[in-house]
């Protein structure tokens, strides 16, 4: 009997030590991840600051510029000179941007829901993610769960996308744990320094989205656009769809134009992609370079104030 009790105590001690070690490791991972994120992540710093400002948006007083929330992905991050845009439009609109790379429809559907829940009250919401990203059935697995979603949003996205239990758990953990959310970012940064031309390799291996046939495209886009429009209108905001130029976007833009017209959603196309030479794009043939961004910013500044004024006063 004493031997049995002694063995039980040793087993309990080993289990206790194992649990304590796990707690220490988890705490260390979380602490170091928080430190690295706060000190070394430009994306985290930018989006956190932009989000905090967007939550404070309130309707303009008479004579003040209209507050405009503009959300989007890298097409806007690379394609819009925010300082120049604000300089050109400051008399009529005040721009509140949130730009996060690799985001699309589902990221911003639930990101906007949370912003509205937390008190943001823009009169106009401008979404600019490109046509391909608008119809993609995915959500960004890092930064978005941590910065744009709450726990219920993560669960709802998983349900919408019919994720399996593993994918759902990963999304929930990414919302709850800085380490889990940023593990792929840390891995990517390590590979970026270890593998020559890593960015080019990732771009080469990234699958290209095939645009659905016109009828299927219209069905998908109609459902999503209606859902976004209703979300914005339920919080007193008008939705505007902004289309940044990409070399292969002409045909999808025509299809999306028909959808927006049927639903009564304003769509902005500041630059016609068919008239934009390749010299205005980066080497990835997708994002605008500095010259292209200058053109797009000026064109956006020309059409944005008038469109916002019309949408803000529309019934």
C-alpha positions in Angstrom: 0.0 0.0 0.0 2.7 2.6 0.9 4.5 1.8 -2.4 1.2 2.3 -4.3 0.6 5.7 -2.6 4.2 6.8 -3.3 3.8 5.9 -7.0 0.5 7.8 -7.1 2.1 10.9 -5.6 5.0 10.7 -8.0 2.6 10.5 -10.9 0.6 13.4 -9.6 3.8 15.4 -9.2 4.9 14.7 -12.7 1.5 15.7 -14.1 1.6 18.9 -12.0 5.1 19.7 -13.3 4.0 19.0 -16.9 1.0 21.3 -16.5 3.1 24.0 -14.9 5.7 23.7 -17.7 2.9 24.1 -20.3 1.5 27.1 -18.6 5.0 28.7 -18.5 5.6 27.9 -22.2 2.2 29.3 -23.2 2.7 32.4 -21.1 6.2 32.9 -22.6 4.9 32.4 -26.2 2.1 34.9 -25.6 4.3 37.5 -23.9 7.0 37.3 -26.6 4.4 37.4 -29.4 2.7 40.5 -27.9 6.1 42.1 -27.6 7.2 41.3 -31.2 3.8 42.3 -32.5 3.7 45.7 -30.7 7.4 46.5 -31.5 8.0 45.1 -35.0 4.8 44.6 -36.9 4.0 47.6 -39.2 0.7 45.9 -40.2 -0.4 45.5 -36.6 0.5 49.1 -35.7 -1.2 50.6 -38.8 -4.4 48.6 -38.6 -4.7 49.0 -34.8 -4.4 52.8 -35.1 -6.8 53.0 -38.1 -9.4 50.8 -36.4 -9.2 52.9 -33.2 -9.8 56.1 -35.2 -12.7 54.5 -37.2 -14.5 53.5 -34.0 -14.8 57.2 -33.1 -16.5 58.2 -36.4 -19.7 60.2 -35.7 -22.0 62.1 -38.1 -20.8 65.5 -39.2 -22.2 68.7 -37.8 -23.5 71.3 -40.3 -20.6 72.8 -42.2 -18.2 69.9 -41.3 -16.7 67.5 -43.9 -18.6 64.2 -44.3 -16.9 61.3 -42.4 -16.1 58.5 -44.9 -15.0 55.1 -43.8 -12.8 53.5 -46.5 -11.9 49.8 -46.0 -10.0 47.6 -48.4 -6.9 45.4 -49.0 -3.5 45.8 -50.6 -5.0 47.2 -53.8 -5.9 50.3 -51.8 -2.9 50.2 -49.5 -0.6 50.4 -52.6 -2.9 52.3 -54.8 -4.1 55.2 -52.6 -1.8 58.0 -51.3 -3.8 58.8 -48.2 -2.0 62.0 -47.4 -2.6 63.3 -50.9 -6.2 62.1 -51.0 -7.0 64.0 -47.7 -5.3 67.1 -49.0 -7.4 67.1 -52.2 -10.7 66.3 -50.5 -10.4 67.8 -47.0 -12.9 70.6 -47.6 -15.7 68.1 -48.3 -14.9 64.8 -46.7 -12.8 63.4 -43.9 -11.3 60.0 -44.8 -11.0 57.2 -42.2 -9.1 54.3 -43.8 -8.6 50.7 -42.7 -6.4 48.9 -45.2 -5.3 45.3 -44.5 -3.6 43.1 -47.1 -5.3 39.9 -48.4 -8.7 40.8 -47.2 -12.0 40.3 -49.1 -15.8 40.1 -48.7 -16.1 38.0 -45.5 -13.2 39.9 -43.7 -15.0 43.2 -44.2 -18.6 42.0 -43.7 -17.8 40.9 -40.2 -15.2 43.6 -39.7 -17.8 46.2 -40.4 -20.4 44.5 -38.2 -18.0 44.8 -35.3 -17.1 48.4 -36.1 -20.8 49.3 -36.0 -21.4 47.4 -32.8 -18.5 49.3 -31.2 -20.1 52.7 -32.1 -18.7 53.7 -35.5 -21.3 55.9 -37.3 -20.0 56.9 -40.7 -22.6 58.2 -43.2 -20.8 56.5 -46.0 -18.8 53.2 -46.2 -16.5 52.7 -49.2 -15.4 49.1 -49.8 -12.5 48.6 -52.2 -11.1 45.1 -52.5 -11.2 44.3 -56.2 -13.7 42.0 -57.9 -11.8 38.8 -57.4 -11.5 39.3 -53.6 -15.2 40.3 -53.4 -16.3 36.8 -54.6 -13.6 34.7 -52.9 -14.9 32.2 -50.3 -12.2 32.7 -47.7 -11.1 34.9 -44.8 -7.6 35.9 -43.8 -6.4 33.6 -41.0 -4.0 36.1 -39.3 -4.5 39.7 -38.1 -8.2 39.7 -39.1 -9.4 37.4 -36.2 -7.3 39.4 -33.8 -7.9 42.9 -35.0 -11.3 42.9 -36.8 -13.4 40.1 -35.3 -14.8 39.2 -31.9 -15.4 35.6 -30.8 -18.9 35.5 -32.2 -17.7 36.9 -35.5 -15.1 34.1 -35.8 -17.8 31.5 -35.2 -20.2 33.1 -37.7 -17.5 33.3 -40.4 -16.7 29.6 -39.8 -20.3 28.8 -40.2 -20.8 30.9 -43.4 -17.7 29.3 -45.0 -18.7 25.8 -43.7 -15.3 25.3 -42.1 -14.5 22.0 -40.5 -13.8 21.7 -36.7 -10.0 22.1 -37.2 -10.4 25.3 -39.3 -13.0 26.7 -36.9 -10.7 26.0 -33.9 -7.8 27.7 -35.6 -9.9 30.8 -36.3 -11.2 31.0 -32.7 -7.7 30.5 -31.3 -6.4 33.2 -33.7 -8.9 35.6 -32.2 -8.0 34.6 -28.6 -4.2 34.1 -28.8 -1.6 36.5 -30.3 0.8 33.7 -30.7 -1.6 31.5 -32.6 -2.8 34.5 -34.7 0.7 35.5 -35.7 2.4 32.1 -36.1 2.1 32.2 -39.9 3.4 35.8 -39.9 6.4 34.8 -37.9 7.1 31.8 -40.1 6.7 34.0 -43.2 9.2 36.5 -41.9 11.7 33.8 -41.2 11.3 32.3 -44.7 11.6 35.8 -46.2 15.1 36.1 -44.7 16.2 32.5 -45.3 14.8 31.8 -48.8 16.1 33.9 -51.7 13.2 35.7 -53.7 10.7 34.3 -51.3 8.0 36.9 -52.2 8.3 36.0 -55.9 8.0 32.3 -55.1 4.8 32.8 -53.0 3.3 34.9 -55.8 4.2 32.3 -58.4 2.6 29.5 -56.3 -0.5 31.4 -55.3 -3.5 30.0 -57.2 -5.3 32.3 -59.6 -9.0 32.8 -59.0 -11.2 31.8 -61.9 -14.1 34.1 -62.4 -17.4 32.1 -62.3 -19.7 32.1 -65.4 -21.9 35.3 -65.7 -25.0 33.8 -64.1 -23.2 32.3 -61.2 -21.1 35.4 -60.7 -24.3 37.6 -60.6 -25.9 35.3 -58.0 -22.9 35.3 -55.7 -22.3 39.1 -56.1 -26.0 39.9 -55.6 -26.3 38.0 -52.3 -23.2 39.5 -50.9 -23.8 43.0 -52.1 -27.4 43.0 -50.7 -26.1 41.7 -47.3 -23.5 44.5 -47.1 -25.9 47.2 -48.2 -28.5 46.1 -45.6 -25.8 46.0 -42.9 -24.7 49.6 -43.7 -28.2 50.9 -44.0 -29.3 49.4 -40.7 -26.7 51.7 -39.1 -27.5 54.8 -41.1 -24.7 54.4 -43.7 -24.7 54.2 -47.5 -22.5 51.6 -49.2 -20.2 52.6 -52.1 -18.2 49.9 -53.9 -14.8 51.2 -55.1 -13.1 49.3 -57.8 -9.3 49.7 -57.9 -7.8 48.9 -61.4 -6.1 45.6 -62.1 -5.0 44.4 -65.5 -7.6 41.6 -65.9 -10.6 43.2 -64.2 -12.4 44.7 -67.2 -14.8 41.8 -67.8 -15.7 41.1 -64.1 -16.2 44.9 -63.6 -18.8 44.9 -66.3 -20.6 42.0 -64.7 -20.5 43.6 -61.2 -21.8 46.9 -62.7 -25.0 45.2 -63.7 -25.4 43.7 -60.2 -24.8 47.1 -58.5 -27.3 48.8 -60.8 -30.0 46.2 -60.0 -29.5 46.6 -56.3 -29.1 50.4 -56.3 -25.6 50.4 -55.0 -23.2 53.1 -56.1 -20.0 51.9 -57.7 -16.9 54.0 -58.3 -14.4 53.2 -61.1 -12.0 56.2 -60.9 -9.7 54.6 -63.5 -10.7 52.4 -66.4 -8.2 49.4 -66.2 -8.4 49.0 -70.0 -6.8 52.4 -70.4 -4.0 51.9 -67.9 -0.7 50.8 -69.5 1.4 48.1 -67.8 4.0 50.6 -66.8 1.7 51.8 -64.0 1.8 48.4 -62.3 4.3 46.7 -60.0 6.3 43.7 -61.2 3.5 41.4 -59.9 1.2 42.8 -62.6 -1.5 43.4 -60.0 -0.7 46.3 -57.6 -0.2 49.9 -58.8 3.3 51.4 -58.5 3.9 54.9 -57.3 3.1 56.4 -60.6 -0.1 54.4 -60.9 -1.0 55.3 -57.3 -0.6 59.0 -58.1 -3.1 58.6 -61.0 -5.6 56.6 -59.0 -5.4 58.9 -56.0 -6.1 62.0 -58.1 -8.9 60.3 -60.0 -10.5 59.1 -56.7 -10.2 62.6 -55.2 -12.1 63.9 -58.2 -15.1 61.6 -57.9 -15.3 60.8 -54.2 -16.6 64.1 -52.7 -19.5 64.5 -55.1 -20.5 60.9 -54.8 -20.3 61.0 -51.0 -22.4 64.2 -51.0 -25.1 62.6 -53.1 -25.2 59.4 -51.1 -25.2 61.2 -47.8 -28.2 63.2 -48.7 -30.1 60.4 -50.5 -33.2 59.0 -48.8 
